[in-house]
């Protein structure tokens, strides 16, 4: 597990495999699936909890690294 990862909830499913995620600290970002998650055939729906790794270059973009089971 990466130190710079945050946890949030999927609020909207966007086209081309992107989702909008509201982080626990209140920020809203746009995120896509990591390559490992794509190979694992992860399906994301509104309301799913996910762990994201925020980009160092753009704080509004992230990669979903894990779907958290509830």
Backbone as a printed PyTorch tensor [residue, N CA C, xyz], in Angstrom:
tensor([[[  0.8370,  -1.1740,   0.0000],
         [  0.0000,   0.0000,   0.0000],
         [  0.8860,   1.2420,   0.0000]],

        [[  0.6110,   2.1560,  -0.9060],
         [  1.4150,   3.3650,  -1.0280],
         [  1.0680,   4.3700,   0.0630]],

        [[  2.0660,   5.1410,   0.4840],
         [  1.8420,   6.1290,   1.5300],
         [  1.0190,   7.2980,   1.0400]],

        [[  1.1230,   7.6380,  -0.2490],
         [  0.4340,   8.8010,  -0.7790],
         [ -0.9340,   8.4550,  -1.3550]],

        [[ -1.5730,   7.4100,  -0.8550],
         [ -2.8920,   7.0320,  -1.3490],
         [ -3.9800,   7.5730,  -0.4260]],

        [[ -5.1290,   7.8270,  -1.0100],
         [ -6.2860,   8.3200,  -0.2740],
         [ -7.4650,   7.4000,  -0.5410]],

        [[ -8.4830,   7.5050,   0.2930],
         [ -9.6830,   6.6950,   0.1420],
         [-10.8500,   7.6130,  -0.1580]],

        [[-11.7200,   7.1640,  -1.0680],
         [-12.8780,   7.9610,  -1.4140],
         [-14.0020,   7.0950,  -1.9450]],

        [[-15.0810,   7.7680,  -2.4130],
         [-16.2560,   7.0830,  -2.9140],
         [-16.5400,   7.5470,  -4.3390]],

        [[-16.8850,   6.5960,  -5.2040],
         [-17.2300,   6.9200,  -6.5840],
         [-18.5720,   7.6570,  -6.5740]],

        [[-18.6040,   8.8630,  -7.1580],
         [-19.8450,   9.6380,  -7.2080],
         [-20.4610,   9.6650,  -8.5960]],

        [[-19.6430,   9.4040,  -9.6240],
         [-20.1510,   9.4540, -11.0000],
         [-19.2590,   8.6110, -11.8880]],

        [[-19.8830,   7.8410, -12.7850],
         [-19.1330,   7.0550, -13.7630],
         [-19.1000,   7.8630, -15.0540]],

        [[-17.8980,   8.1510, -15.5560],
         [-17.6930,   8.9660, -16.7400],
         [-17.3310,   8.0830, -17.9290]],

        [[-17.3920,   8.6150, -19.1530],
         [-17.0040,   7.8240, -20.3280],
         [-15.5160,   7.4620, -20.3230]],

        [[-15.1690,   6.4820, -21.1390],
         [-13.7860,   6.0290, -21.3690],
         [-13.1000,   5.5160, -20.1110]],

        [[-13.8450,   4.8540, -19.2420],
         [-13.2550,   4.2190, -18.0740],
         [-12.8730,   5.1500, -16.9400]],

        [[-13.3420,   6.3790, -16.9780],
         [-13.0210,   7.3440, -15.9260],
         [-14.1780,   7.4250, -14.9330]],

        [[-13.8630,   7.8030, -13.7100],
         [-14.8790,   8.0060, -12.6760],
         [-14.5510,   9.2780, -11.8990]],

        [[-15.5600,   9.8530, -11.2960],
         [-15.3600,  10.9960, -10.4070],
         [-15.4330,  10.4570,  -8.9790]],

        [[-14.4340,  10.8190,  -8.1780],
         [-14.3020,  10.2890,  -6.8160],
         [-14.3050,  11.4430,  -5.8110]],

        [[-15.1290,  11.3220,  -4.7680],
         [-15.0980,  12.2810,  -3.6570],
         [-14.2620,  11.6510,  -2.5510]],

        [[-13.1230,  12.2840,  -2.2620],
         [-12.2310,  11.7700,  -1.2260],
         [-12.8060,  12.0500,   0.1530]],

        [[-12.3000,  11.3250,   1.1420],
         [-12.7800,  11.4940,   2.5110],
         [-12.5180,  12.8910,   3.0590]],

        [[-11.5180,  13.6020,   2.5060],
         [-11.2380,  14.9660,   2.9790],
         [-12.0800,  16.0140,   2.2440]],

        [[-12.9820,  15.5890,   1.3410],
         [-13.9080,  16.5030,   0.6790],
         [-13.5430,  16.8900,  -0.7400]],

        [[-12.2960,  16.6340,  -1.1720],
         [-11.9000,  16.9740,  -2.5310],
         [-12.5780,  16.0510,  -3.5340]],

        [[-12.8510,  16.5820,  -4.7370],
         [-13.4280,  15.7860,  -5.8170],
         [-12.3980,  15.7200,  -6.9370]],

        [[-12.0710,  14.4900,  -7.3610],
         [-11.0620,  14.2900,  -8.3970],
         [-11.6000,  13.3600,  -9.4730]],

        [[-10.9010,  13.3130, -10.6030],
         [-11.2230,  12.4010, -11.6880],
         [-10.1730,  11.3000, -11.6780]],

        [[-10.6120,  10.0550, -11.7790],
         [ -9.6790,   8.9380, -11.6730],
         [ -9.9790,   7.8730, -12.7170]],

        [[ -8.9200,   7.1440, -13.0850],
         [ -9.0400,   6.0070, -13.9850],
         [ -8.4730,   4.7770, -13.3070]],

        [[ -8.7550,   3.6230, -13.8790],
         [ -8.2570,   2.3780, -13.3040],
         [ -6.7770,   2.1990, -13.6010]],

        [[ -6.0490,   1.6590, -12.6460],
         [ -4.6480,   1.3060, -12.8850],
         [ -4.6030,   0.0870, -13.8050]],

        [[ -3.4560,  -0.1710, -14.3890],
         [ -3.3130,  -1.2900, -15.3150],
         [ -3.6250,  -2.6230, -14.6340]],

        [[ -3.1780,  -2.7840, -13.4110],
         [ -3.4390,  -4.0310, -12.6860],
         [ -4.9370,  -4.2140, -12.4440]],

        [[ -5.6490,  -3.1380, -12.1520],
         [ -7.0950,  -3.2330, -11.9310],
         [ -7.8240,  -3.5430, -13.2370]],

        [[ -7.3420,  -3.0160, -14.3530],
         [ -7.9590,  -3.3170, -15.6490],
         [ -7.8290,  -4.7990, -15.9820]],

        [[ -6.6660,  -5.3860, -15.6790],
         [ -6.4560,  -6.8070, -15.9540],
         [ -7.3020,  -7.6790, -15.0410]],

        [[ -7.6490,  -7.1770, -13.8720],
         [ -8.4670,  -7.9340, -12.9350],
         [ -9.9550,  -7.7990, -13.1840]],

        [[-10.3380,  -7.1010, -14.2570],
         [-11.7460,  -6.9170, -14.6330],
         [-12.5740,  -6.3080, -13.4920]],

        [[-12.0980,  -5.2130, -12.9430],
         [-12.7980,  -4.5320, -11.8610],
         [-13.9130,  -3.6810, -12.4550]],

        [[-15.1190,  -3.8010, -11.9130],
         [-16.2520,  -2.9770, -12.3390],
         [-16.5590,  -1.9980, -11.2180]],

        [[-16.7030,  -0.7420, -11.5700],
         [-16.9810,   0.2840, -10.5750],
         [-18.3750,   0.8630, -10.7900]],

        [[-19.1010,   1.0040,  -9.7020],
         [-20.4330,   1.5920,  -9.7230],
         [-20.4740,   2.7600,  -8.7550]],

        [[-21.4650,   3.6010,  -8.9280],
         [-21.6460,   4.7310,  -8.0280],
         [-21.8250,   4.2120,  -6.6060]],

        [[-21.0810,   4.7850,  -5.6680],
         [-21.1570,   4.3670,  -4.2750],
         [-20.0520,   3.4300,  -3.8300]],

        [[-19.2550,   2.9070,  -4.7600],
         [-18.1480,   2.0130,  -4.4050],
         [-17.0390,   2.7930,  -3.7010]],

        [[-16.4270,   2.1890,  -2.6980],
         [-15.2790,   2.7840,  -2.0020],
         [-14.0140,   2.3200,  -2.7030]],

        [[-13.0950,   3.2520,  -2.9400],
         [-11.8640,   2.9330,  -3.6690],
         [-10.6730,   3.6090,  -3.0060]],

        [[ -9.4930,   3.0250,  -3.2530],
         [ -8.2230,   3.6300,  -2.8380],
         [ -7.5950,   4.2010,  -4.0940]],

        [[ -7.1920,   5.4720,  -4.0440],
         [ -6.6220,   6.1360,  -5.2160],
         [ -5.2230,   6.6450,  -4.9190]],

        [[ -4.4130,   6.7040,  -5.9630],
         [ -3.0710,   7.2790,  -5.8810],
         [ -3.1030,   8.5630,  -6.7030]],

        [[ -2.9690,   9.6990,  -6.0560],
         [ -3.0840,  10.9960,  -6.7120],
         [ -1.7940,  11.3100,  -7.4670]],

        [[ -1.9440,  11.8650,  -8.6560],
         [ -0.8130,  12.2190,  -9.5020],
         [  0.0200,  13.3200,  -8.8570]],

        [[  1.3260,  13.2060,  -8.9940],
         [  2.2170,  14.2400,  -8.4790],
         [  2.1680,  15.5020,  -9.3300]],

        [[  1.7630,  15.3650, -10.5920],
         [  1.7820,  16.4750, -11.5330],
         [  0.4610,  17.2270, -11.6060]],

        [[ -0.6540,  16.5500, -11.3440],
         [ -1.9770,  17.1690, -11.4120],
         [ -2.8020,  16.6410, -10.2510]],

        [[ -3.0930,  17.4930,  -9.2940],
         [ -3.7890,  17.0530,  -8.0770],
         [ -5.2630,  16.7380,  -8.3130]],

        [[ -5.7680,  16.9840,  -9.5220],
         [ -7.1540,  16.6700,  -9.8510],
         [ -7.3030,  15.3230, -10.5490]],

        [[ -6.1820,  14.6200, -10.7730],
         [ -6.1970,  13.3310, -11.4520],
         [ -5.6230,  12.2540, -10.5380]],

        [[ -6.1010,  11.0280, -10.7150],
         [ -5.6240,   9.9280,  -9.8740],
         [ -5.7990,   8.5990, -10.5980]],

        [[ -5.1790,   7.5680, -10.0420],
         [ -5.3430,   6.1910, -10.4910],
         [ -6.0010,   5.4040,  -9.3730]],

        [[ -6.9850,   4.5940,  -9.7250],
         [ -7.6220,   3.7200,  -8.7380],
         [ -6.7600,   2.4830,  -8.6150]],

        [[ -6.2720,   2.2390,  -7.4150],
         [ -5.3810,   1.0940,  -7.2020],
         [ -6.0890,  -0.0800,  -6.5450]],

        [[ -7.2330,   0.1880,  -5.8830],
         [ -7.9120,  -0.8870,  -5.1740],
         [ -9.3650,  -0.5340,  -4.9630]],

        [[-10.2450,  -1.5220,  -5.1330],
         [-11.6500,  -1.3740,  -4.7790],
         [-11.8130,  -1.9570,  -3.3840]],

        [[-12.3640,  -1.1710,  -2.4810],
         [-12.4930,  -1.6010,  -1.0860],
         [-13.8540,  -2.2590,  -0.9070]],

        [[-13.8510,  -3.5140,  -0.4930],
         [-15.1190,  -4.2170,  -0.2890],
         [-15.7930,  -3.6920,   0.9690]],

        [[-17.0960,  -3.5890,   0.8850],
         [-17.8290,  -3.0320,   2.0280],
         [-18.6770,  -4.0490,   2.7430]]])
